[in-house]
Amino acid sequence: MSSLTLDQAETILAAARRRRAELKEVPLAYAVVDPGGHLIAAAREDGAGFLRTEIAMNKAWTCFALGMPLKTLRDRTREFPLFFASIQGAAEGRIMHALGGLIIRDAKGIALGALGISGAAGEVDEAIGVHAIEAAGLKAEVGGAGKA
């Protein structure tokens, strides 16, 4: 299975941090995981809450745990709330329904990893993530209704 390198993950994190600063958003936390949900790299900016890193890791992890970006999960959760509530036990509470988790794909569409961002409004986390992934020369899968 293909995966991101540490250098690629660090490039994504650096681009996300630059974009957050350009937007003058609150301090954020970032996490990049491989297709198995294992952490490759993470960062918590000065002033970000200490739980933000775990939230970012869980956002990224959820993308592969359920095979979809968080926008798709959020949209599907609306239709099947009891199912998604029930799987929290199997996932030990790690499933995140908030925006800010994106699948990272290469030019061929192969999923290499996922990025989770936590700290701003979900739409902002997601937009920063898209910018950072694209700045690293990769493709961000955002998802949405009816998409996996």
C-alpha positions as CSV (number, residue, x, y, z in Angstrom):
1,M,0.0,0.0,0.0
2,S,1.4,3.4,-0.9
3,S,1.8,6.0,1.8
4,L,3.0,9.5,2.4
5,T,6.6,10.1,3.4
6,L,7.6,12.0,6.4
7,D,8.9,14.8,4.2
8,Q,5.6,15.0,2.4
9,A,3.7,15.1,5.7
10,E,6.0,17.8,7.0
11,T,5.5,19.8,3.8
12,I,1.7,19.6,4.2
13,L,2.0,20.7,7.9
14,A,4.2,23.7,7.0
15,A,1.9,24.8,4.2
16,A,-1.1,24.5,6.6
17,R,0.6,26.6,9.2
18,R,1.5,29.3,6.7
19,R,-2.0,29.4,5.4
20,R,-3.5,29.6,8.9
21,A,-1.2,32.6,9.6
22,E,-2.2,34.3,6.3
23,L,-5.8,34.0,7.3
24,K,-5.1,35.2,10.8
25,E,-7.0,32.3,12.3
26,V,-6.6,31.0,15.9
27,P,-3.8,28.6,16.6
28,L,-4.5,25.1,15.2
29,A,-3.3,21.5,15.5
30,Y,-2.6,19.3,12.6
31,A,-2.1,15.5,12.1
32,V,-1.2,13.4,9.1
33,V,-1.8,9.7,9.1
34,D,-1.0,6.8,6.7
35,P,-3.8,4.6,5.2
36,G,-3.6,2.4,8.3
37,G,-4.5,5.4,10.5
38,H,-1.0,5.5,12.0
39,L,0.5,8.9,12.8
40,I,3.2,10.2,10.4
41,A,3.5,13.8,11.7
42,A,1.6,16.2,13.9
43,A,2.0,19.8,15.1
44,R,0.2,21.9,17.7
45,E,0.8,25.6,17.3
46,D,1.5,27.8,20.4
47,G,-1.7,28.7,22.0
48,A,-3.8,25.9,20.6
49,G,-5.6,23.9,23.3
50,F,-3.8,20.7,24.4
51,L,-6.7,18.4,23.2
52,R,-6.6,19.8,19.7
53,T,-3.8,17.4,18.6
54,E,-5.8,14.4,19.6
55,I,-8.9,15.8,17.8
56,A,-6.8,16.4,14.6
57,M,-5.4,12.8,14.8
58,N,-8.9,11.4,15.3
59,K,-10.2,13.5,12.3
60,A,-7.5,12.0,10.1
61,W,-7.9,8.5,11.5
62,T,-11.7,8.6,10.9
63,C,-11.2,9.1,7.2
64,F,-9.6,5.7,6.9
65,A,-11.6,4.0,9.7
66,L,-14.7,4.6,7.7
67,G,-13.3,5.1,4.2
68,M,-14.5,8.7,3.6
69,P,-13.6,12.3,4.2
70,L,-15.4,13.9,7.1
71,K,-17.7,16.0,4.9
72,T,-19.1,12.8,3.5
73,L,-19.4,11.3,7.0
74,R,-21.2,14.4,8.3
75,D,-23.7,14.2,5.5
76,R,-24.3,10.5,5.9
77,T,-24.6,10.8,9.7
78,R,-27.7,12.9,9.2
79,E,-29.4,10.0,7.5
80,F,-28.3,7.3,9.9
81,P,-27.6,8.9,13.3
82,L,-28.2,5.8,15.4
83,F,-25.8,3.7,13.3
84,F,-23.0,6.2,13.6
85,A,-23.6,6.8,17.3
86,S,-23.5,3.0,17.8
87,I,-20.1,2.5,16.1
88,Q,-18.4,4.9,18.6
89,G,-18.1,2.0,21.0
90,A,-16.3,-0.1,18.4
91,A,-14.0,2.9,17.6
92,E,-13.4,3.6,21.3
93,G,-14.9,7.1,20.9
94,R,-12.5,8.1,18.1
95,I,-15.0,8.8,15.3
96,M,-15.2,12.5,14.5
97,H,-18.2,14.0,12.7
98,A,-16.8,17.5,12.4
99,L,-15.3,18.9,9.2
100,G,-11.5,19.1,9.0
101,G,-10.6,15.6,7.9
102,L,-9.4,15.1,4.3
103,I,-8.1,12.1,2.3
104,I,-4.7,12.9,0.6
105,R,-4.4,11.4,-2.9
106,D,-1.7,11.3,-5.5
107,A,-2.1,12.2,-9.1
108,K,-3.4,8.7,-9.9
109,G,-6.0,9.0,-7.2
110,I,-4.4,6.6,-4.8
111,A,-5.1,7.4,-1.2
112,L,-1.7,8.1,0.5
113,G,-2.9,9.3,3.9
114,A,-5.2,11.7,5.6
115,L,-5.0,15.2,7.2
116,G,-6.9,16.3,10.2
117,I,-7.0,19.9,11.4
118,S,-8.6,21.2,14.6
119,G,-9.1,24.6,16.2
120,A,-11.1,26.8,13.8
121,A,-14.6,26.5,12.4
122,G,-14.8,23.2,10.4
123,E,-15.1,24.9,7.1
124,V,-11.9,26.9,7.8
125,D,-10.0,23.8,9.0
126,E,-11.1,22.1,5.8
127,A,-10.1,25.0,3.5
128,I,-6.7,25.2,5.1
129,G,-6.3,21.5,4.6
130,V,-7.1,21.6,0.9
131,H,-4.7,24.5,0.4
132,A,-1.9,22.6,2.3
133,I,-2.4,19.3,0.4
134,E,-2.4,21.1,-2.9
135,A,0.6,23.1,-2.0
136,A,2.4,19.8,-1.5
137,G,1.5,18.8,-5.1
138,L,-1.1,16.3,-4.0
139,K,-4.9,16.1,-4.3
140,A,-7.4,16.7,-1.4
141,E,-10.5,14.6,-1.3
142,V,-13.1,16.7,0.5
143,G,-16.2,14.6,0.0
144,G,-19.8,15.6,0.5
145,A,-23.3,14.3,0.1
146,G,-23.3,11.1,-1.9
147,K,-19.5,10.9,-2.2
148,A,-17.2,8.5,-0.6
